[in-house]
Amino acid sequence: MVKIGNIALGDFPLLLAPMEDVSDPPFRAVCKENGADLMYTEFVSSEGLIRDAAKSVQKLDIFEYERPVGIQLFGSDIETMGSCAEIASRVNPDLIDINYGCPVKNVACRGAGAALLQDIPKMVKMTEAVIKSTHLPVTVKTRLGWDENTRNVEDVAERLQDIGIKALSIHGRTRVQMYKGSADWSLIARIKENPRITIPIFGNGDVDTPEKALEYKNRYGVDGIMIGRATIGNPWIFNEIKHYMKTGEKLAPPTMEQRVDVCRRHLEFSIRWKGPVAGVFEMRRHYTNYFKGLEHFKPYRMRLVEAMTFDELNSILQEVSNDYSEMVC
């Protein structure tokens, strides 16, 4: 049984990675319904949260149906991160996660995210500040290092465990790599094999099929897998992986009716969270992902992004289900 503090996650948990503009409550809801064991919010700016910025505060929204769920924070100032951990703890998530892995320029170049991989002593102090500011388990997500010359995640793992983090998720690329090339899990495996390491180690990067999930589980010995981009428009990947690991057989791909049903559920959660106007608007970026690869789909996509009400969208989605009913995706 894999545990983060007192949170039991099963024998081999599958985690939804925190993704900006993707892993909001509606998306987390459909991932939970389709087998995700632990999910994280979009990463929350400590600077925005300390200033009570509406966008940052809204990212603290969590719901009972998605537990266990963690709030992920990022920032460059130690004191501010400690204060924000205290603020985030008040909404009663199951854990607090610190982002030391985001590679994008407007985060890393401000001294946050993956930038902390260039200053491990500061990373340690920041993590200590967060741990001291919350009663909740604290976890960390990071990368192998800043670049090929500073693949220092082994040192990071030991030092952060020593000060009290309860789990570590590692993306198998450096910051300089961004999302290019193949993720290297060999260093993740070395950390898991280190006899000093007793906390759960979760691997992240390039897992996009049930076969690869099982291969990486067996080859690298991680405690669980965190999945990010492969879930977009494909939240059922969690159940597909679990079924394959249990039986050795692949689940049949979702029918068009099933695909439409999950998309509709996503829309319903979006409207429930953001209201009938913003909820419809926020959902528009997801239709292309849910129906990727369908021939002659553009007219439907245009209608979906132009529709203004749930009833209109539901009608169009039913047309999609009927017109593509013979297709298995």
C-alpha positions as CSV (number, residue, x, y, z in Angstrom):
1,M,0.0,0.0,0.0
2,V,1.4,3.4,-1.1
3,K,0.8,6.1,1.5
4,I,1.5,9.9,1.6
5,G,1.3,10.5,5.3
6,N,-1.9,8.9,6.3
7,I,-3.4,9.1,2.8
8,A,-3.7,5.5,1.4
9,L,-3.5,5.4,-2.4
10,G,-3.6,1.7,-3.2
11,D,-0.8,-0.5,-4.4
12,F,0.3,1.4,-7.5
13,P,-1.5,4.8,-7.7
14,L,-2.0,6.8,-10.9
15,L,-1.7,10.5,-10.4
16,L,-3.0,13.4,-12.5
17,A,-0.3,15.9,-13.1
18,P,-1.0,19.5,-12.3
19,M,-1.3,21.3,-15.7
20,E,-2.0,25.0,-16.2
21,D,-5.3,25.7,-17.9
22,V,-6.1,22.0,-17.9
23,S,-6.4,20.4,-14.5
24,D,-9.2,22.6,-13.1
25,P,-12.0,21.1,-11.0
26,P,-14.2,20.0,-14.1
27,F,-11.3,18.2,-15.7
28,R,-10.3,16.6,-12.4
29,A,-13.9,15.4,-11.9
30,V,-13.9,13.4,-15.2
31,C,-10.4,12.1,-14.4
32,K,-11.6,10.9,-11.0
33,E,-14.6,9.2,-12.5
34,N,-12.2,7.5,-14.9
35,G,-9.7,6.1,-12.4
36,A,-7.3,8.8,-11.2
37,D,-6.1,8.0,-7.6
38,L,-4.6,11.4,-6.7
39,M,-4.9,14.8,-8.4
40,Y,-3.5,18.2,-8.0
41,T,-4.8,21.7,-8.7
42,E,-3.3,23.8,-11.4
43,F,-0.2,25.4,-9.9
44,V,-1.1,28.4,-7.8
45,S,1.1,31.5,-7.8
46,S,2.2,32.4,-4.3
47,E,2.5,36.0,-5.3
48,G,-1.0,36.0,-6.7
49,L,-2.4,34.3,-3.6
50,I,-0.7,36.5,-1.1
51,R,-2.2,39.5,-3.0
52,D,-5.7,37.8,-3.0
53,A,-5.7,37.8,-6.8
54,A,-9.0,36.4,-8.0
55,K,-7.5,33.9,-10.5
56,S,-5.1,32.5,-7.8
57,V,-7.8,32.3,-5.2
58,Q,-10.2,30.5,-7.5
59,K,-7.6,27.8,-8.1
60,L,-8.0,26.8,-4.5
61,D,-11.5,25.5,-5.2
62,I,-11.6,21.8,-4.4
63,F,-14.6,19.5,-4.0
64,E,-15.3,16.4,-1.9
65,Y,-15.9,14.1,-4.9
66,E,-12.3,14.6,-6.1
67,R,-10.4,13.6,-2.9
68,P,-7.6,13.0,-2.3
69,V,-6.5,16.2,-3.9
70,G,-3.5,18.4,-3.4
71,I,-3.0,22.1,-3.9
72,Q,0.2,22.9,-5.8
73,L,2.1,26.2,-5.0
74,F,4.9,27.9,-6.8
75,G,7.0,31.0,-6.0
76,S,10.4,32.5,-5.6
77,D,10.1,34.0,-2.1
78,I,10.6,31.8,0.9
79,E,8.5,33.8,3.3
80,T,5.7,34.2,0.8
81,M,5.6,30.5,0.1
82,G,5.2,29.8,3.8
83,S,2.4,32.2,4.1
84,C,0.6,30.8,1.1
85,A,0.9,27.2,2.4
86,E,-1.0,28.5,5.5
87,I,-3.6,30.1,3.3
88,A,-4.0,27.0,1.1
89,S,-4.3,24.8,4.1
90,R,-7.4,26.6,5.3
91,V,-9.5,25.2,2.4
92,N,-8.7,21.7,3.7
93,P,-7.0,19.9,0.8
94,D,-5.4,16.5,1.5
95,L,-1.9,17.8,0.9
96,I,0.3,20.7,-0.2
97,D,2.6,20.2,-3.2
98,I,5.5,22.5,-4.2
99,N,6.3,23.0,-7.9
100,Y,10.0,22.9,-8.5
101,G,9.6,21.6,-12.0
102,C,7.7,24.1,-14.2
103,P,10.1,24.9,-17.1
104,V,8.2,27.8,-18.8
105,K,10.0,31.0,-19.2
106,N,7.7,33.3,-17.3
107,V,7.9,31.0,-14.2
108,A,11.5,29.8,-14.2
109,C,13.0,33.2,-15.2
110,R,11.3,34.7,-12.2
111,G,13.2,32.3,-9.8
112,A,10.3,29.9,-9.3
113,G,9.5,26.4,-10.6
114,A,12.5,24.6,-12.1
115,A,14.7,27.7,-11.4
116,L,15.1,26.4,-7.8
117,L,17.1,23.5,-9.2
118,Q,19.9,26.0,-9.6
119,D,19.8,26.9,-5.9
120,I,19.3,23.7,-3.8
121,P,20.0,25.4,-0.5
122,K,17.2,27.9,-1.2
123,M,14.9,25.0,-2.3
124,V,15.6,23.3,1.0
125,K,14.8,26.5,3.0
126,M,11.6,27.1,1.0
127,T,10.4,23.6,1.5
128,E,11.1,23.9,5.3
129,A,9.1,27.1,5.4
130,V,6.1,25.3,3.7
131,I,6.3,22.3,5.9
132,K,6.4,24.5,9.1
133,S,3.3,26.5,7.8
134,T,0.9,23.6,7.4
135,H,-0.3,20.5,9.3
136,L,-0.8,18.7,6.0
137,P,1.6,16.4,4.2
138,V,3.9,18.2,1.9
139,T,5.0,16.7,-1.4
140,V,7.3,18.0,-4.2
141,K,7.3,17.8,-8.0
142,T,10.5,18.5,-9.8
143,R,12.8,17.5,-12.7
144,L,16.1,15.8,-13.1
145,G,18.0,19.1,-12.9
146,W,18.4,22.4,-14.7
147,D,20.5,21.0,-17.6
148,E,22.6,18.0,-18.5
149,N,25.5,19.3,-16.4
150,T,23.4,19.7,-13.2
151,R,21.2,16.5,-13.0
152,N,21.1,16.9,-9.2
153,V,17.8,15.3,-8.4
154,E,19.4,12.5,-6.4
155,D,20.8,15.1,-3.9
156,V,17.5,16.9,-4.0
157,A,15.6,13.7,-3.1
158,E,17.7,13.0,-0.1
159,R,17.8,16.5,1.3
160,L,14.0,17.1,0.9
161,Q,13.2,13.8,2.4
162,D,15.4,14.6,5.4
163,I,13.5,17.8,6.1
164,G,10.1,16.1,5.9
165,I,8.5,15.9,2.5
166,K,6.2,12.9,2.2
167,A,6.5,12.0,-1.5
168,L,8.4,13.1,-4.6
169,S,7.3,13.2,-8.2
170,I,10.0,13.5,-10.8
171,H,9.7,14.4,-14.5
172,G,12.4,12.6,-16.4
173,R,13.7,15.7,-18.2
174,T,15.8,18.7,-17.3
175,R,14.5,22.2,-17.5
176,V,16.5,23.0,-20.6
177,Q,14.9,20.1,-22.4
178,M,11.4,21.5,-21.7
179,Y,9.2,18.7,-23.2
180,K,11.6,17.8,-26.1
181,G,13.2,14.4,-26.6
182,S,12.5,11.4,-24.5
183,A,12.1,11.3,-20.8
184,D,14.9,9.5,-19.0
185,W,13.6,7.4,-16.1
186,S,16.9,5.8,-15.2
187,L,17.8,8.5,-12.7
188,I,14.3,8.2,-11.2
189,A,15.0,4.5,-10.8
190,R,18.3,5.2,-9.0
191,I,16.5,7.3,-6.5
192,K,13.9,4.6,-5.9
193,E,16.7,2.1,-5.4
194,N,18.6,4.3,-2.9
195,P,18.3,2.6,0.5
196,R,18.1,6.0,2.2
197,I,14.9,6.9,0.3
198,T,11.8,5.7,2.1
199,I,9.1,8.1,0.7
200,P,7.1,7.2,-2.3
201,I,8.7,8.1,-5.7
202,F,6.4,8.8,-8.6
203,G,7.7,8.9,-12.2
204,N,6.4,11.3,-14.8
205,G,7.0,11.8,-18.5
206,D,6.0,10.1,-21.7
207,V,3.6,7.6,-20.3
208,D,0.8,7.6,-22.8
209,T,-0.3,4.0,-23.2
210,P,-1.2,1.1,-20.8
211,E,1.7,-0.9,-22.3
212,K,4.2,1.8,-21.5
213,A,2.8,2.3,-18.0
214,L,3.3,-1.4,-17.2
215,E,6.7,-1.5,-18.8
216,Y,7.9,1.6,-16.7
217,K,6.4,0.1,-13.5
218,N,8.4,-3.1,-14.0
219,R,11.6,-1.5,-15.4
220,Y,12.0,1.4,-13.0
221,G,10.3,0.2,-9.8
222,V,8.5,3.5,-9.0
223,D,5.7,3.6,-6.5
224,G,3.3,5.1,-9.0
225,I,3.0,7.1,-12.2
226,M,2.0,10.7,-12.7
227,I,0.4,11.3,-16.1
228,G,0.0,14.8,-17.7
229,R,-0.4,15.5,-21.4
230,A,-1.7,12.0,-22.3
231,T,-4.8,12.7,-20.2
232,I,-5.9,15.7,-22.3
233,G,-9.0,14.7,-24.2
234,N,-8.4,11.2,-22.8
235,P,-9.3,11.0,-19.1
236,W,-10.1,7.3,-19.4
237,I,-6.4,6.5,-19.7
238,F,-6.4,5.8,-16.0
239,N,-8.9,3.0,-16.1
240,E,-7.3,1.7,-19.3
241,I,-3.9,1.4,-17.5
242,K,-5.5,-0.2,-14.4
243,H,-7.3,-2.8,-16.5
244,Y,-4.2,-3.7,-18.5
245,M,-2.1,-4.0,-15.3
246,K,-4.7,-6.3,-13.7
247,T,-5.5,-8.5,-16.7
248,G,-2.8,-8.1,-19.3
249,E,-5.5,-7.2,-21.8
250,K,-6.4,-3.9,-23.3
251,L,-9.8,-2.4,-22.8
252,A,-11.8,-1.7,-25.9
253,P,-11.4,1.9,-27.0
254,P,-14.3,4.2,-26.0
255,T,-17.2,4.2,-28.4
256,M,-18.3,7.6,-29.7
257,E,-21.3,7.4,-27.4
258,Q,-18.9,7.0,-24.4
259,R,-16.6,9.7,-25.7
260,V,-19.5,12.2,-26.0
261,D,-20.8,11.2,-22.6
262,V,-17.5,12.1,-20.9
263,C,-17.3,15.3,-22.8
264,R,-20.9,16.1,-21.7
265,R,-20.0,15.3,-18.1
266,H,-17.0,17.7,-18.3
267,L,-19.3,20.4,-19.6
268,E,-21.8,19.8,-16.8
269,F,-19.0,20.1,-14.2
270,S,-17.7,23.3,-15.9
271,I,-21.1,25.0,-15.8
272,R,-21.6,23.8,-12.2
273,W,-18.2,25.4,-11.2
274,K,-18.1,28.6,-13.4
275,G,-21.8,29.2,-14.1
276,P,-23.8,29.0,-17.4
277,V,-21.7,31.7,-19.2
278,A,-18.1,31.2,-18.1
279,G,-18.6,27.4,-17.8
280,V,-19.6,27.2,-21.5
281,F,-16.7,29.5,-22.5
282,E,-14.1,27.6,-20.5
283,M,-15.1,24.3,-22.1
284,R,-14.4,25.5,-25.7
285,R,-10.7,24.7,-25.6
286,H,-11.5,21.0,-24.9
287,Y,-13.6,19.9,-27.8
288,T,-10.8,19.5,-30.3
289,N,-9.0,17.2,-27.8
290,Y,-12.1,15.0,-27.2
291,F,-12.7,14.5,-30.9
292,K,-9.2,14.5,-32.2
293,G,-8.8,12.5,-35.4
294,L,-12.4,12.5,-36.6
295,E,-12.8,13.1,-40.3
296,H,-14.9,16.1,-41.4
297,F,-15.3,17.2,-37.8
298,K,-14.5,20.9,-38.3
299,P,-18.2,22.0,-38.9
300,Y,-19.2,20.4,-35.6
301,R,-16.2,22.0,-33.8
302,M,-17.2,25.4,-35.1
303,R,-20.7,24.9,-33.9
304,L,-19.5,23.7,-30.5
305,V,-17.3,26.7,-29.9
306,E,-20.0,29.1,-31.1
307,A,-22.9,27.6,-29.0
308,M,-23.9,29.7,-26.0
309,T,-26.0,27.3,-23.8
310,F,-25.9,23.8,-22.4
311,D,-29.0,22.9,-24.4
312,E,-27.4,23.9,-27.7
313,L,-24.2,22.1,-26.8
314,N,-26.0,19.0,-25.7
315,S,-27.9,18.9,-29.0
316,I,-24.8,19.2,-31.0
317,L,-23.0,16.5,-29.0
318,Q,-25.9,14.2,-29.6
319,E,-25.6,14.8,-33.3
320,V,-21.9,13.9,-33.0
321,S,-22.8,10.7,-31.2
322,N,-25.3,9.7,-33.8
323,D,-23.4,10.7,-36.9
324,Y,-20.2,9.0,-35.8
325,S,-21.9,6.1,-34.0
326,E,-20.1,3.4,-35.9
327,M,-16.7,4.8,-35.1
328,V,-14.6,3.4,-32.2
329,C,-11.9,5.9,-31.3
